[in-house]
Amino acid sequence: METKLLKIKLNPGSREKVDSLLAYMKSHIDFPKQEMEQKGYFWDSVFYDCEAEDEFLYIVLKSKSFSKIMTDEAGLISTPFREVYEKFRKECWAPEHYNDVEALFCFNKEVSFEA
């Protein structure tokens, strides 16, 4: 199991929308789970951080092989989650590209998905 950490800069005042996205995901877990299974990875953990005036979302991703994940979403069979997620990205993600933080070692090798 491979692990990645994404550091995503958010637009100011995004915390409430982060909470709303996660609440949606928890109450409709089958939708994001279906999309992530198709793509070949899943969100293991999500963290929020505020440094001075900057807000960040950290997402720990897990995959059997990141070299085999879906990169062209044209073949994705989307669920109602897609609309919610794309709205979140449009409203909350800062224009800068996210950072893919280098993983050094992962102690937890479990392949599990829980909300």
Summary of the structure (lengths in Angstrom):
residues: 115
radius of gyration: 14.2
end to end distance: 19.2
largest distance: 40.3
contacts: 273
relative contact order: 0.30
helix: 37%
strand: 29%
